[in-house]
C-alpha cells in the first residue's frame, strides 16, 4: 500500500450545491492520491460570480473557470505544499454534462489537476502538458476513474 502523506485539509462550501455529493472524505481520498509530499490545502467550492471575480483579479481573465490553484509554497524544496484550490460549481457541472461525465468523476479530475498545480506541475508547454496529463490519467486510474482525456 502506498504511504499517505500528511495532509491538513480545510473544505469550504460557500456554494453548497455539491456538499453532499462531494464530501470531505472523497476530497481527502482524491487529494492523497495526487500528493507527493505533505500538504496544507484548502478546497473551496464557489459559484460563477465568485469564480469570475477571482479569475479576473488574479489571472486577468474575466470569466469563471473550472479550477483555480493558488500555490503559496515558494521554495521547491519546501517540505510542505501550501495552496488554496477553488472549484467553480457552475462551470464543473456544465462541463460534466457537456462531456457526458458524472459530476463526481469530473470533480475528482479537477481536484487532482489542482493538487498537481499546487505541487508545481503546469501545462504551459507541450512537454509539461503531456507529463501532467499522464500523471492525472495514472492517478485517476488508481482511484478507479477513467481517462478524463478520452473521447468516450
N, C-alpha and C positions, 0 to 999 in steps of 0.2 A: 504494500500500500504506500502511496506517495505521502511524504511528510507534509503536513499542513503548516503554512507559515502563519505566524502570529498576526491576527487581524483585529484592529479596533474599528468597529463599523457603526456609523450613525446613519439612520434611514429617515428621511423626511418626506411626507406626503402632503404638501400644501395643495396639490391636486390629488384628491383621494380616490379617483376612479379605479386605480389599479391596486389599491391597498390589499384587498382580499385575494385577488388573483396572483399578485407578486408580493408575497410577504417576505419579511426579513430572512427567514430560513432559506428560501430559494435564492435570494440575493447572495447570502453568505456562501452557499454552495458554489454558485457560478463564479463569484469573486475568487474564492480559494483555488478553484481550478485554473485561474489565469494568473495567480500570484507567483512570482519567483523570489520574493523577499517579503519580510514583514511590512505591514502597511497600516496607515491610519486613513480611512476613507469615509467620505460622506456621499451617500446616494440620495439625490433629491428629484422627486417627480413633480414636474411643473406643467402648467397649461401653456397654450400657444403664446399668450401675451407675455408671460414671464420669459419663456424661451426666446422669443423675438427680442425682447429688451436685452437679455444677457448676450445674445449673439451680436446684436448691434453695438452694444457698449464695449465688448471685449474683443470682437473679431471684425467689426466694421461691416457686418453683413446684416441687412435689415429684413430678416425672415427667421422664423422658428426653424430649428434644425433638430434632428432626432436625438443626438447626444453631444454634449459639450464636456470636455475634461479640462479642469483647472489643476494642473500639476504644480505642487509647491516645493518639491524636492529639487533643489538647485544643483546639488553635488551628486554626480552619477555614482559615487562611492558611498553615498549615504546609506546607512543600514535600514532606514525606514522610508517607504514610499508614502508621501502625503498628497492627497488630492480630493477635490470635490468633483463628482460626476453627476451631471444634470441630464435627466431624461425627460423629453417633452412628450407627454402622454398623447396629445393630439396627433403629432407627427408619427409617433411609432404605431399608433392604432391605424392611421391612414395607410402607412407603408405596409403593415402586416396584411391588411385587407387587399391592397393593390398587388402584393406579391403572393397572395393566397397562402399565407403562413399564419400560424396561431400567434396571438399577441404574446403569449408566454415564450415561444421559441424566438420571436423577433427581439423581445426584451433581453433574453439570455444572450443573444448575439451582441446587442448594443452594450450590455454590461461588460462582456468580455472585451469588446472593442475599446471601451472607455478605460478599463483596467490596464490594458496593454499601453494605451496612450499615457496613462499615469506613470508607467514604468519606463517611458522614454521611447516607445515604439511609435513610428509615424509612417505615413504613406505619401510623402511628398515626391519621391522618385519612384520609377517603375520597380526598382530593386527593393526599396523599402516596402512598397505596396505588396509585392509578391511575398516577402518574408512575413509581413503582418497578416495577410490573408491566410497563409498556410498555418500560422500559429492559431488563428481563430478557428479554422477548419478542424485542426487537431484537438484543440481544447474543447470545442463543442462536441466533437465525436466522443471524447472521453465522458461527456455528460449525457450521451445518448441522443444528441441533437444532430440533424442532418446538415450538410454543407450549405451555409447560407448564401453561397455564391452560385449554386447550381440553378439552372432554369426550371427544373421540375418542381 
